[in-house]
Amino acid sequence: MHKLTASLHSTDLLFIAFWSLLSLICLALHASIALWWLIISVNAAAIMALIALACASQRTGSRVLRCVHDWSAFFLVLFTYKELYFIIGPIHHYEDYDPLLISLDRLIFRGDPTQWMARFSNPLLTELLQIAYSLFYVLFIAVGLELYPQKDRSCFNYFRFTVVYGFFISYLAYFALPAVGPRFTLHDFSRIDSELPGWLLAKSLRWFVNYFESIKPGMPNSVAIMNAQRDVFPSGHTMLTLMTIVFAYKYRLKIRGYVLWVGVLLIVATVYMRYHYAVDLLAGAILAVPCLLTSKKLYRIAERLTDSVTPAA
């Protein structure tokens, strides 16, 4: 057991714990989840594969395997995200909390922010903001690429752990208040391309985002709602982007200015492009604070369990 845990890193433990939690949820609520047995099986296979990769990396000393192991977390969060699609909607019987979020927006902002922002729409702005929105995962990779070549990889390890920790916190929040977002409720999804046209890339990037969320082109609004991922509240884009900006400035990275400006545009895009209600952004920003405050202590505990080093200050 000691040799096994020594081959794992702290982020591996996060994945193993979260996949185990999702499997327990599926087992407990299997009557509502059609593919519960498949999800549990896939999670078990993923845990074994992750352990095998960690052990192979340590035993062989292969730089390639170590690199794959070190970077796999940024892609495994996408795999985990797609699992939620088969769990959250079914256990809530596709009864969403969009009316509550709309009411909160109207209470706080005296209206619907997505409709208010529509008055400023133009193809150039749409193009710019859709590109920024699509760079969400690129921001993590960019920060990681600047941290990874450092001889002491404790900063990279801590950043990777905190990002995955933040994702998992947002994923758990989706279980509490599943919602599909204003592009389906306050607007007609089938008309977004005509109402928010871009120049060159906006339509293709929008299609890519929709496809990854299991929404195919040409779906009528009612069908798209049933197929949509329940991932609106809180805004993970806002939460994780703010956390990434903090790390970029904490470690005085060369790309911190780019991370800041792309991050600001990305957060604006979440409402402008009708993916989120404004209250989702507030929730994401608020959740970023306790996540950042608790991640180092949790990271140190996980590092002790794996006999690894502690994070840099």
N, C-alpha and C positions, 0 to 999 in steps of 0.2 A: 504494500500500500504506500509506503514511503517513497519507493522508486517511482510509482505511478504518479503520485501528486507532484513529485519533483520535476517531472517532465511537462507538467501543465503550467500555464501562466494564469495570472489572476483573472483575465478576461475569459479564459476557458471555463473557469468555475462559474462565472456569471451565466454563460450560455447553458451549462449543464443544469444549473439551478432553475433557470427560466424554462427550459424545455421540459424539465421534470414537473414544474408547476403547471404548464399548459397541459401536460399529459394527465395530471391529477384532475384538472378541471374537466377534461374530456371524459375521464372515467366517471367522475361524480355526476356529470350532466349528459351522459351518453344517450339518454332517451331523446334529447333535443338535437344532438349532433350526429348527422347521418354518417359521417366519415370518421367517427371517433377512434375506431380501431386502427384506421390507416394513419391518422395523425400520431397516435401513440407509437405505432411501429416505426414511422419515419423519424420521430424524435429519438427513439432508442437507437436507430441506425446512425443518426447524426451524432449522438453522444459517443458511440463506439468509433465512428470515423474520426471525430475530433481527437479522441484519446490516442487512436492509432497514429494520426499525423504527429501529435506531440511526442509520442514515444519514438517514432521513426526519426524525427528531427533531432532529438537528443542523442539517440544511440549511434546514428550514422555520422553525425557532425556535418551533414550536408548543408551548404549555404542556401541552396535552392529550397530545400525542405524547410529550413528555418525561416526563410523569407515568406514562403507560402503560409507557414504557421503564424508568423507575426502579422500578416496582412489579412488573413482569412476573416477576421472579425468584422471588417467593414463590409464584407459581402454576405456573411451569415446573418446580419441584421435584416437584410432583404428577404432571405429565406424565411426568417422568423415572422417578418411582417406579413408575408403571404399566408402563413398558417392562420393568422387572426381572421382572415376572410371566411374561413370555413367554421369558425367558432362563434364570433361575436354576434353576427346577424341571427343565426339559428337559435342561440340561447335566449335572445330577446324577442324571438318570433318576428323579427324585422320591424319592431315598434321603435322608432327612432325618437330622439329628443330634440330634433330641429325646432319644433315650436317653442320650446323653452329657451333655446339659444337665440332665436329670433326675438323673443320677448325681452331677453336681457340686453340685446343690442339696442332695441328701441328704447328701453328704459335708460340705458347709459348714454347713448349717442343721439337720442331723439329721432331715430330714423333707421334706415337700413344702409349701412356703409357701402355695400357693394353697389346699390342703386345710386347713391350719392356720387361715388367715384366714376360711374358710367358717363357722367357729363364731361369728364376730362379725357375720355378715351380717344385715341387716334392710333393709326397703324404703327407709327414709329415707337410710341410709348409701349404699345402692346408687344411689339417685337422685343424691345429691350427688357421688359419685365418678364416675359415668358422665358427668355434665355436665362435671366437671373434665377428664376424659379427652378429651372432645369439643372442648375449648377449646384443644387443642394448637396448631393453626395460628393461632388468634386471638391467642395470646400474641405471636407474631412481628409480626403486623399492629399490635397495640396499641403495642408498643415502637417500631415503625417510624413509626407515626402521631405519636408524641411527638417523635421525632427529625427527621422530614422537614421540618416548618415552619421549622427553624432556617436562618438565612441561609447559614451554612457547613454544607454537607451532608456533610462528610467523615465525621462520626460515623455518619450513616445509611448511607453507602456502605460503611464498614468493617463495620458490623453486618450489613448485607445479605450482604456477601462471606463473612463468617465463618459465618453461618447456612447458606448454600449449601455452603460448604466442609465443614461438619460433616455435612450430609446426605449428601454424596458419600462421605465417609469411612465412614459407617454403611452406605451402599449397597454399597461394596466389601467390607465385612465380611460382608454377607449371602451373597456368593459363596462365602466360605470355609466357613461353617457354616450352611447353610440349615436352617430349622426352622419348624414351624407353631405351636407354643405349647401350653400346658397345657389350654386350653379344648377341644382335640381329643384330647390324649394322656392326660391325667390325669382328664379330665371328659368327659361326653357333651355334645357341642355342641348337640344337639337339645333338651336339657333345661335350658339356661342360663336361658331366660326364666322357667321355673318355679322354678328353684333360686335365682336372683338377681333376684327381681321388684323393680321400682321403684314409683314413684307415678304420675307423669304423663309424663315425657319419657324415662325410662331405656330403655324398649323401643324407642321410635322412634329414639333416638340410637344404640342398639346395632345396630338394623337398618341405619342409615346407614353405620356403620363397616363392617359385614359386607358390604354391597352394594358399597362402594368397594373392598373387598378381593376382589371377585368371588365372594362367597358369598351365595347367595340363600336367602330364608326357607324353612324346611321341609326343607332338605337333610339327609339322614342323615349321621351322623358320618363314615363312610368316604368319601362323595362330597365332603363339605365339605373334608376333608383334601386331596384331589386338587386342589380348586379354590383352596385357600387361598394367599395370598401368603407367600413364604418370607422373612419380615422380622422374625424374633424376636431373633436374637443379632447384635449387641448391641441394647439397647433405645434406638432413636433418640429415643423420647419422653423418656427420662431424660437422654440426652446433650444434646439440643438444648434441653430445658427448663432444665437447669442452666446452660448457656451463656447463655441468655436472661436468667436471673436475674442472672448476673454482669454482663452489660451494663447491665441496669436499675439496678444499684447503682453500677457504674463511672461512669455518666453522671448519677447522682443524679436519676433520673426521678421524676416525681410519682406514677406508677403502680407504683413498685417494690414497695411493700407488697402490692398486689394480685397482682402477678406472682409474688412469693414464695409467698403462701398458695395461690394457684391451682396454682402449680408443684408445691408439696409434695403437695397432694391428687392432682394428676395422676400423680405418680410412685407414690404409694400405690395408685392405681387400676390401674396397669399389672399389678400382681399380684392385687389383690382381684378385679378384673373378669376375671381369668384370661387376659389377653392375653400375659403374659410370665412366665418363670421368674425367680426372684430373682437368679440369676447373670447374667441379661441386664442387670439394673439395675446390678450391679457393673461389668460390662464397659462399659456406656454411661457411667457416672460416670468410670471410669478413662480412657476415650478422650477425654472432654471436655477433660482436662488438656493432652495434647499438641496437640490441635486449637487450643485457645486460645493456647498458647505459640508455635505456628508460624504462625498465621493472619496476624499483622501483617507478618511478613517476606515471606510469600508475597503478601500484599496489596500491599505496596510494590513488589514486582517486577512484578506485574500492572499497577499504576498507571503505572509507568515505561514499560511497553510500550504503554500507551494515552495517554501524555503527559498523565496526569491529576494531581491533587494527591495528596499523601501524607496518611495518616490523622492524626487528632488524637491526642494522647497519651492 
